[in-house]
Amino acid sequence: FEVAKSNMEKQSENITILESAFFSESDFVDLLDIFENMGRKAGVKLEAKGAKLPESEGDAEVSFEFSGNFNSIAKFLVLLDNMRYSGLVNKFSLVASDEKEELLTVKIDYLVFNYKP
């Protein structure tokens, strides 16, 4: 019995890691903070546009738009690809917003996998 208890205690860290891979409604504010921090690191101006959270398990979707020069947008996309919540860019548009300043505007619908209500 002690061996089983010891094994469970050893696995508790792994269980915590696995549970953190799931996105829930309570994590939504954290996710927005992550996007904002990535925007600051990359040097883009970011604005959240909306979110769709399913009533049961599945994928959540977050819509946002950001603007900056080509290098800052590329940096943001690299950060997005490496964030802790796994997901996929479902919709992407890129338009020149100010040709004089070489500013671009990107609109993204991002699917966040492993949503758990």
C-alpha positions in Angstrom: 0.0 0.0 0.0 2.9 2.4 0.8 4.4 1.7 -2.6 1.2 2.7 -4.4 0.9 5.8 -2.3 4.6 6.7 -3.1 3.9 6.2 -6.8 0.9 8.4 -6.7 2.9 11.2 -5.0 5.6 10.8 -7.7 3.0 11.2 -10.4 1.3 14.2 -9.0 3.8 16.5 -10.7 3.1 14.8 -14.1 -0.6 15.1 -13.5 -0.3 18.8 -12.8 1.7 19.3 -16.0 -1.0 17.4 -18.0 -3.8 19.4 -16.5 -2.1 22.6 -17.4 -2.3 21.7 -21.1 -6.0 22.1 -21.0 -7.6 25.5 -21.5 -10.6 26.4 -19.4 -12.8 29.5 -19.0 -10.9 30.4 -15.8 -7.7 30.5 -17.9 -9.2 33.1 -20.4 -7.8 36.1 -18.6 -4.4 34.4 -18.4 -4.5 33.8 -22.1 -5.3 37.4 -22.9 -2.4 38.4 -20.6 -0.1 36.1 -22.6 -1.3 37.6 -25.9 -0.7 41.1 -24.5 2.8 40.2 -23.2 3.7 38.7 -26.6 2.5 41.8 -28.3 4.7 44.0 -26.1 7.7 41.7 -26.6 7.2 41.7 -30.4 6.5 45.5 -30.6 3.0 45.2 -32.0 -0.2 47.0 -31.0 -2.6 44.2 -30.1 -6.4 44.4 -29.6 -8.6 41.5 -28.6 -11.8 41.3 -30.8 -13.8 38.4 -29.3 -13.9 34.8 -28.1 -16.1 31.8 -28.5 -16.0 29.2 -25.7 -17.8 25.9 -26.4 -20.4 24.6 -24.0 -18.7 21.2 -23.9 -15.2 20.1 -24.6 -13.6 21.1 -27.9 -11.7 24.1 -29.3 -12.1 27.6 -28.1 -11.6 30.5 -30.5 -10.0 33.9 -29.8 -10.1 36.7 -32.4 -7.6 39.5 -32.2 -5.9 42.0 -34.4 -2.5 43.6 -34.2 -0.4 46.0 -36.2 3.3 46.8 -36.6 6.1 46.5 -39.1 7.0 43.3 -40.9 9.7 42.3 -38.3 7.5 42.8 -35.3 4.6 40.9 -36.9 7.0 38.0 -37.7 8.3 38.0 -34.1 4.7 37.9 -32.7 3.9 34.9 -34.9 7.0 33.1 -33.6 5.9 33.8 -30.0 2.4 32.7 -30.8 3.7 29.4 -32.2 5.6 28.7 -29.0 3.1 29.7 -26.4 2.0 27.2 -23.8 -1.6 26.7 -24.9 -1.6 24.6 -28.1 -3.6 26.0 -30.9 -3.9 26.8 -34.6 -4.4 29.9 -36.6 -7.8 29.2 -38.2 -8.1 32.5 -40.1 -5.4 35.0 -41.1 -5.5 38.3 -43.0 -2.7 40.8 -43.6 -3.2 44.2 -45.0 -1.0 47.3 -45.4 -2.5 49.9 -43.0 0.0 52.8 -43.6 2.4 52.5 -46.5 4.4 55.6 -45.5 5.3 54.0 -42.2 5.3 50.4 -43.5 2.7 49.4 -41.0 0.8 46.2 -41.5 -2.4 45.0 -39.8 -3.1 41.4 -39.1 -6.4 39.8 -38.1 -6.3 36.3 -36.6 -8.9 33.8 -35.4 -6.9 31.4 -33.2 -8.3 28.0 -32.2 -7.2 27.0 -28.7 -7.1 23.2 -28.4 -8.1 21.1 -25.4 -10.8 23.4 -24.0 -12.3 22.0 -20.8 -15.4 23.8 -19.4 
